[in-house]
Amino acid sequence: MHVNLASARSPRLSRAEAKARTRNALMAAGERVFAAHGFHAATIEEIAEVAGFTRGAFYANFRDKADLLLTLMDERSRTNLARLREQLEVDQADYGLSALVAWFERIFTAASPLDVAIAELTPMAARDPSHTARLRQRVLEVRGQVAAIVEVECARAGFELPIPATRFATMLIALVDGLAALHRVDPDIAPVDLLAESARYLGKGLAATASSESADADAD
């Protein structure tokens, strides 16, 4: 029986599809190399080799290895935010601070193979305006999502925040980042339940401030 080999071959990829496949392969290879060596010791040559491409292919997709790691961080951030949105859509009853804290706790305890590389990159990225802008944009995206949840929760509770929701969201993110860093050093120093406890105290402090300001306004 004659087989038409041409028809049996995989469909020819378009230029855009081939570029996307190359980029995805480089990202997967970058994640492996960064996980194995951290940021400083990782090399573009090894990333390209693991992906099965040349240095030229790497530079056709990324400016440098910092650009690649920041792209991986962006992807992780988008994935985490998408999971939060899915969770809130599935269970509307949990739309609020409790669901938000639970989401943060999962991120808090989930060690990433990129943690060392990210820790090495961050001080360097602060010296490059383009890298700093990307770090800032990711923080703004997370803060915007957190602030939106806080606003909805407060409105449902009939509670008015004494500060803008974005400021409260910034406090919460800083709290999570700080405790997460301590947790990775020693889980006994910053156990998982400390995050929820700290968030409760932060919320109670804001509630007390709002109550005090309301009482002062009534007295005037």
C-alpha positions, 0 to 999 in steps of 0.5 A: 500500500502506498502511503503519501508521506507528505500528507502524513507529515505534521502541518507546516507551522506558520512563522508566528507559530514557529516563533511562539514555539521557539519562545516557549521552548526557551522559557521552559529551558530558562526555568530549568537552568535558573532553577538549577543554577540561580540567576548569576550562574545561569548562562544564555549559552546553556539556556539556548542549548537546553532549548535546542536553539542557538544564541541568535534564537535567544536574542531574537526573543529576549534582550538578555537573561534578565528579560527572560526571568522577568518574563517567567515572573510575569507568567507566574503572576498572571497564572496566580491572578487567573486562579484567584479570579477563577476561585472567586467566580466559582464560589461567590460566597468567599469573595472577600478578605477570607478568600484573599488571605487563603489565596495569599497563604497558598502563594506564601507556602508554595516554594518556587524553583525560581526563588533563588534566581528571583532573589538574585535578580531583584537588586540588579533589576532595580538599577535598570529602568526597563526592568524596574518598570516591569517589576512595578507593573506586576506589583500594580496588577496584583495590587489592583486585584487585591484592592478591588476585592477589598472594596467589594468586601467592605461595601458588603459589610457596610464598612468604609475604609479610612484609607484608599483601598490601594493603600490597604492592598499595598500594606497587605502585599508587603505583609505577605512578601515579608512573611513569605521571605521569613517563612522560606528561611525558617517556617517555625519563625513565620508559620502559615497561620501567622499570615491570617493572624497578621491580616486580622490585626491589620484589619482590626487596626483599620476598623478601630481607626475608622470608628475613632474618626467617625466618633470624632466627626460626630463630636464636631 
